[in-house]
Amino acid sequence: MIFFYILYSKSLNQYYIGHTAEGLEERLRKHLSNHCGFTSKAKDWIVVYFEEFESKSLAYKRELEVKKWKSRIRIEKMINGFSN
């Protein structure tokens, strides 16, 4: 399975949107490790939302779709609907 996912950092009060062919736990571990990049700014990232896809291209398409929203409110509505 390929995942589209959203991470949240409380310390930054920001979301990170991505996709991966790895398991979510392994991908999160890499985000929390020492590396360069946006997610290196915090060590409190958690997965707050994910969707599974059959192909990497579909997961990437979903990632781009959500990023194009440029709307924190819309993303949070999606997340809150997911966790209810």
N, CA, C and O of each residue as an XYZ file, in Angstrom:
336
protein
N       0.828     -1.201      0.000
C       0.000      0.000      0.000
C       0.870      1.261      0.000
O       1.975      1.294      0.543
N       0.329      2.266     -0.619
C       0.974      3.577     -0.652
C       0.099      4.521      0.171
O      -1.128      4.462      0.091
N       0.717      5.374      0.947
C      -0.024      6.258      1.838
C       0.141      7.725      1.470
O       1.233      8.182      1.134
N      -0.955      8.441      1.539
C      -0.978      9.907      1.596
C      -1.167     10.196      3.071
O      -2.011      9.570      3.711
N      -0.398     11.135      3.635
C      -0.496     11.361      5.077
C      -0.313     12.829      5.431
O       0.243     13.618      4.667
N      -0.802     13.160      6.617
C      -0.618     14.501      7.167
C      -0.044     14.347      8.566
O      -0.570     13.603      9.394
N       1.052     15.068      8.814
C       1.666     15.112     10.141
C       1.340     16.453     10.777
O       1.075     17.436     10.085
N       1.363     16.478     12.113
C       1.155     17.727     12.841
C       2.216     17.857     13.918
O       2.548     16.891     14.604
N       2.745     19.071     14.056
C       3.687     19.398     15.124
C       3.038     20.440     16.030
O       2.723     21.545     15.589
N       2.841     20.086     17.286
C       2.262     21.027     18.245
C       3.204     22.198     18.503
O       2.755     23.339     18.611
N       4.512     21.928     18.605
C       5.467     23.003     18.908
C       5.532     24.041     17.790
O       5.724     25.227     18.058
N       5.374     23.609     16.549
C       5.375     24.534     15.414
C       3.958     24.998     15.046
O       3.780     25.997     14.348
N       2.954     24.251     15.530
C       1.559     24.475     15.152
C       1.426     24.477     13.626
O       0.800     25.359     13.037
N       2.039     23.454     13.002
C       2.022     23.343     11.551
C       1.776     21.908     11.119
O       2.019     20.954     11.859
N       1.282     21.792      9.888
C       1.044     20.500      9.263
C       2.100     20.244      8.202
O       2.670     21.173      7.629
N       2.347     18.972      7.955
C       3.209     18.536      6.863
C       2.416     17.511      6.066
O       1.836     16.591      6.641
N       2.388     17.664      4.755
C       1.626     16.787      3.882
C       2.585     16.021      2.994
O       3.477     16.616      2.391
N       2.414     14.695      2.902
C       3.304     13.897      2.080
C       2.680     12.588      1.645
O       1.512     12.317      1.921
N       3.476     11.780      0.961
C       3.061     10.431      0.579
C       4.282      9.526      0.680
O       5.421      9.990      0.622
N       4.028      8.225      0.833
C       5.128      7.287      0.996
C       4.716      5.878      0.596
O       3.553      5.492      0.716
N       5.689      5.126      0.123
C       5.493      3.707     -0.147
C       5.939      2.874      1.059
O       5.710      1.666      1.105
N       6.571      3.523      2.021
C       6.985      2.848      3.261
C       5.787      2.764      4.198
O       4.766      3.411      3.964
N       5.906      1.982      5.240
C       4.894      1.997      6.278
C       4.891      3.354      6.965
O       5.916      4.036      7.000
N       3.755      3.746      7.505
C       3.657      5.063      8.144
C       4.587      5.192      9.348
O       5.175      6.249      9.575
N       4.717      4.113     10.117
C       5.595      4.177     11.290
C       7.046      4.420     10.888
O       7.746      5.204     11.528
N       7.495      3.755      9.836
C       8.868      3.932      9.371
C       9.070      5.338      8.807
O      10.100      5.968      9.046
N       8.079      5.823      8.058
C       8.208      7.168      7.484
C       8.243      8.210      8.597
O       9.026      9.157      8.525
N       7.406      8.053      9.627
C       7.407      8.978     10.753
C       8.752      8.929     11.471
O       9.288      9.967     11.861
N       9.293      7.733     11.645
C      10.609      7.598     12.293
C      11.656      8.417     11.537
O      12.496      9.072     12.153
N      11.605      8.381     10.216
C      12.568      9.143      9.421
C      12.351     10.646      9.565
O      13.311     11.415      9.599
N      11.095     11.059      9.649
C      10.819     12.487      9.861
C      11.355     12.956     11.212
O      11.773     14.105     11.356
N      11.341     12.071     12.189
C      11.786     12.435     13.539
C      13.298     12.284     13.728
O      13.839     12.716     14.746
N      13.976     11.681     12.766
C      15.423     11.484     12.886
C      16.168     12.769     12.518
O      15.576     13.739     12.045
N      17.450     12.745     12.744
C      18.280     13.902     12.385
C      18.455     13.945     10.876
O      19.056     13.048     10.284
N      17.932     14.981     10.266
C      18.027     15.167      8.823
C      17.813     16.644      8.510
O      17.464     17.429      9.392
N      18.021     17.013      7.269
C      17.734     18.375      6.821
C      16.360     18.366      6.172
O      15.937     17.354      5.613
N      15.681     19.467      6.244
C      14.364     19.552      5.632
C      13.362     20.158      6.575
O      13.664     20.442      7.734
N      12.154     20.357      6.059
C      11.115     21.035      6.827
C      10.821     20.350      8.154
O      10.728     21.018      9.184
N      10.674     19.024      8.149
C      10.285     18.336      9.382
C      11.402     18.257     10.411
O      11.162     17.838     11.543
N      12.628     18.653     10.039
C      13.729     18.644     11.009
C      13.587     19.768     12.032
O      14.309     19.790     13.029
N      12.668     20.696     11.798
C      12.478     21.838     12.694
C      11.849     21.451     14.027
O      11.916     22.216     14.989
N      11.236     20.263     14.091
C      10.572     19.829     15.324
C      10.733     18.320     15.480
O      10.994     17.605     14.512
N      10.573     17.855     16.701
C      10.681     16.422     16.992
C       9.395     15.877     17.616
O       9.405     14.839     18.277
N       8.292     16.591     17.395
C       7.028     16.145     17.990
C       5.952     15.852     16.935
O       4.758     15.952     17.218
N       6.377     15.490     15.723
C       5.426     15.191     14.656
C       4.611     13.948     14.987
O       5.144     12.968     15.508
N       3.328     13.994     14.685
C       2.457     12.832     14.821
C       1.615     12.719     13.553
O       1.323     13.720     12.898
N       1.230     11.494     13.216
C       0.343     11.276     12.074
C      -1.077     11.593     12.533
O      -1.583     10.975     13.469
N      -1.721     12.560     11.871
C      -3.085     12.937     12.246
C      -4.107     12.523     11.187
O      -5.315     12.592     11.417
N      -3.605     12.088     10.013
C      -4.520     11.697      8.947
C      -3.753     10.876      7.916
O      -2.578     11.131      7.653
N      -4.432      9.888      7.336
C      -3.827      9.158      6.218
C      -4.910      8.517      5.371
O      -6.025      8.265      5.829
N      -4.552      8.262      4.133
C      -5.396      7.520      3.194
C      -4.489      6.509      2.502
O      -3.305      6.772      2.293
N      -5.047      5.351      2.147
C      -4.293      4.324      1.442
C      -4.644      4.348     -0.045
O      -5.792      4.586     -0.422
N      -3.641      4.099     -0.877
C      -3.824      4.072     -2.323
C      -3.139      2.846     -2.911
O      -2.212      2.290     -2.322
N      -3.608      2.440     -4.070
C      -3.052      1.287     -4.772
C      -1.750      1.623     -5.493
O      -0.927      0.740     -5.733
N      -1.560      2.900     -5.840
C      -0.363      3.274     -6.588
C       0.236      4.567     -6.038
O      -0.446      5.385     -5.420
N       1.530      4.716     -6.287
C       2.238      5.913     -5.852
C       1.700      7.151     -6.578
O       1.598      8.226     -5.988
N       1.361      6.995     -7.844
C       0.861      8.141     -8.611
C      -0.465      8.662     -8.054
O      -0.695      9.871     -8.043
N      -1.336      7.764     -7.592
C      -2.605      8.210     -6.998
C      -2.385      8.912     -5.663
O      -3.044      9.910     -5.371
N      -1.467      8.398     -4.854
C      -1.165      9.029     -3.567
C      -0.544     10.405     -3.784
O      -0.861     11.356     -3.071
N       0.339     10.504     -4.768
C       0.977     11.787     -5.076
C      -0.053     12.782     -5.609
O      -0.003     13.969     -5.285
N      -0.972     12.299     -6.413
C      -2.040     13.163     -6.939
C      -2.873     13.725     -5.786
O      -3.238     14.901     -5.792
N      -3.170     12.880     -4.803
C      -3.941     13.328     -3.630
C      -3.143     14.353     -2.829
O      -3.699     15.350     -2.369
N      -1.838     14.113     -2.661
C      -0.976     15.060     -1.949
C      -1.034     16.436     -2.618
O      -1.224     17.451     -1.949
N      -0.871     16.460     -3.926
C      -0.900     17.731     -4.652
C      -2.266     18.406     -4.555
O      -2.350     19.629     -4.443
N      -3.334     17.610     -4.598
C      -4.682     18.158     -4.477
C      -4.861     18.891     -3.157
O      -5.359     20.017     -3.134
N      -4.461     18.262     -2.062
C      -4.631     18.863     -0.734
C      -3.714     20.076     -0.582
O      -4.126     21.087     -0.014
N      -2.492     19.994     -1.074
C      -1.578     21.139     -0.989
C      -2.119     22.347     -1.752
O      -1.910     23.488     -1.342
N      -2.804     22.099     -2.845
C      -3.368     23.196     -3.641
C      -4.494     23.923     -2.916
O      -4.806     25.069     -3.241
N      -5.106     23.261     -1.936
C      -6.165     23.923     -1.167
C      -5.626     25.183     -0.504
O      -6.313     26.202     -0.445
N      -4.393     25.113     -0.003
C      -3.783     26.229      0.737
C      -4.734     26.760      1.816
O      -4.841     27.966      2.041
N      -5.414     25.828      2.465
C      -6.419     26.195      3.459
C      -6.275     25.312      4.696
O      -6.616     24.130      4.675
N      -5.771     25.898      5.757
C      -5.646     25.171      7.021
C      -7.015     24.727      7.522
O      -7.164     23.625      8.050
N      -8.010     25.587      7.355
C      -9.364     25.267      7.821
C      -9.902     24.033      7.105
O     -10.474     23.146      7.739
N      -9.724     23.975      5.808
C     -10.212     22.832      5.035
C      -9.473     21.552      5.421
O     -10.087     20.490      5.526
N      -8.162     21.646      5.632
C      -7.380     20.487      6.064
C      -7.843     20.018      7.440
O      -7.993     18.818      7.668
N      -8.069     20.954      8.354
C      -8.507     20.565      9.701
C      -9.911     19.964      9.685
O     -10.204     19.069     10.478
N     -10.772     20.436      8.805
C     -12.103     19.823      8.673
C     -11.969     18.380      8.210
O     -12.670     17.500      8.709
N     -11.075     18.133      7.261
C     -10.839     16.774      6.776
C     -10.299     15.892      7.903
O     -10.757     14.764      8.087
N      -9.333     16.404      8.650
C      -8.747     15.651      9.759
C      -9.785     15.354     10.826
O      -9.867     14.227     11.315
N     -10.578     16.352     11.190
C     -11.589     16.165     12.234
C     -12.669     15.188     11.810
O     -13.190     14.449     12.645
N     -13.013     15.167     10.541
C     -13.967     14.191     10.043
C     -13.403     12.781     10.095
O     -14.138     11.809     10.269
N     -12.088     12.684      9.940
C     -11.382     11.399      9.973
C     -11.353     10.822     11.378
O     -11.492      9.611     11.555
N     -11.175     11.675     12.378
C     -10.992     11.168     13.749
C     -12.304     11.013     14.518
O     -12.294     10.575     15.668
N     -13.428     11.365     13.901
C     -14.721     11.200     14.589
C     -15.240      9.796     14.459
O     -16.312      9.483     14.977
